[in-house]
Amino acid sequence: MKPLDTRPEAERIQLEIYEKMSPERRLQLAIDLAQTCRSLLREGVRNRHPEYTEEEVRLAVIRIQLGDTLYKNAYPDSRSVLP
């Protein structure tokens, strides 16, 4: 997937940097990015639903990540939690 906000030359340099990294470092970057995404999801849920408990925020994030159908099958008792 091509980034929409990066010039081709900058993208080429970025890819070269990634290629020079060890697999462990690339994995750590991927883990950090996933954690950042989850944090942003949590903050978005908290902003939309300030009344939610931490458990409701957790479930709302899971619902966003899984999608409604899978979420409702996996958490049938938590259907009222909205993302």
KACORKA-V539047 format. One record per residue. N is the residue number from 1. PHI is phi as a letter, one per 20 degrees, with the letter a starting at -180 (none if undefined). OMEGA is omega in radians with two decimals (none if undefined). D_FIRST is the distance of its C-alpha to the first C-alpha in whole Angstrom. Layout:
BEGIN
N;PHI;OMEGA;D_FIRST, N;PHI;OMEGA;D_FIRST
END
This chain:
BEGIN
1;none;-3.13;0, 2;e;3.07;4, 3;f;-3.12;6, 4;e;-3.04;9, 5;d;-3.08;12, 6;c;3.09;12, 7;f;-3.12;14, 8;g;3.14;13, 9;f;3.12;16, 10;f;3.12;15, 11;f;3.13;11, 12;f;3.13;13, 13;f;3.13;16, 14;f;3.12;14, 15;f;3.09;13, 16;f;3.12;16, 17;f;3.12;18, 18;f;-3.12;16, 19;f;-3.14;17, 20;e;-3.13;20, 21;f;3.04;20, 22;f;3.08;22, 23;g;3.13;21, 24;f;-3.14;23, 25;f;3.10;21, 26;f;3.10;18, 27;f;3.13;19, 28;f;3.08;21, 29;f;3.12;18, 30;f;3.10;16, 31;f;3.12;19, 32;f;3.12;20, 33;f;3.12;16, 34;f;3.11;17, 35;f;3.10;21, 36;f;3.11;20, 37;f;3.11;18, 38;f;3.11;21, 39;f;3.10;23, 40;f;3.07;22, 41;f;3.13;22, 42;g;-3.13;25, 43;f;3.08;26, 44;f;3.10;25, 45;f;3.14;27, 46;f;3.12;30, 47;f;-3.14;30, 48;f;-3.06;30, 49;c;-3.11;32, 50;f;3.14;35, 51;e;-3.09;37, 52;f;2.98;35, 53;f;3.09;36, 54;g;3.12;34, 55;f;3.11;34, 56;f;3.07;33, 57;f;3.12;30, 58;g;-3.13;29, 59;f;3.11;29, 60;f;3.10;28, 61;f;3.10;25, 62;f;3.14;25, 63;f;3.10;25, 64;f;-3.08;22, 65;f;-3.08;20, 66;e;-2.98;22, 67;n;-3.02;22, 68;f;-3.05;26, 69;f;-3.13;27, 70;f;3.12;26, 71;g;-3.11;27, 72;f;3.07;30, 73;f;-3.09;31, 74;e;-3.09;31, 75;c;-3.06;32, 76;f;-3.12;35, 77;e;-3.08;37, 78;d;-3.07;35, 79;f;-3.07;34, 80;f;3.13;35, 81;f;-3.13;32, 82;d;-3.14;30, 83;f;none;26
END
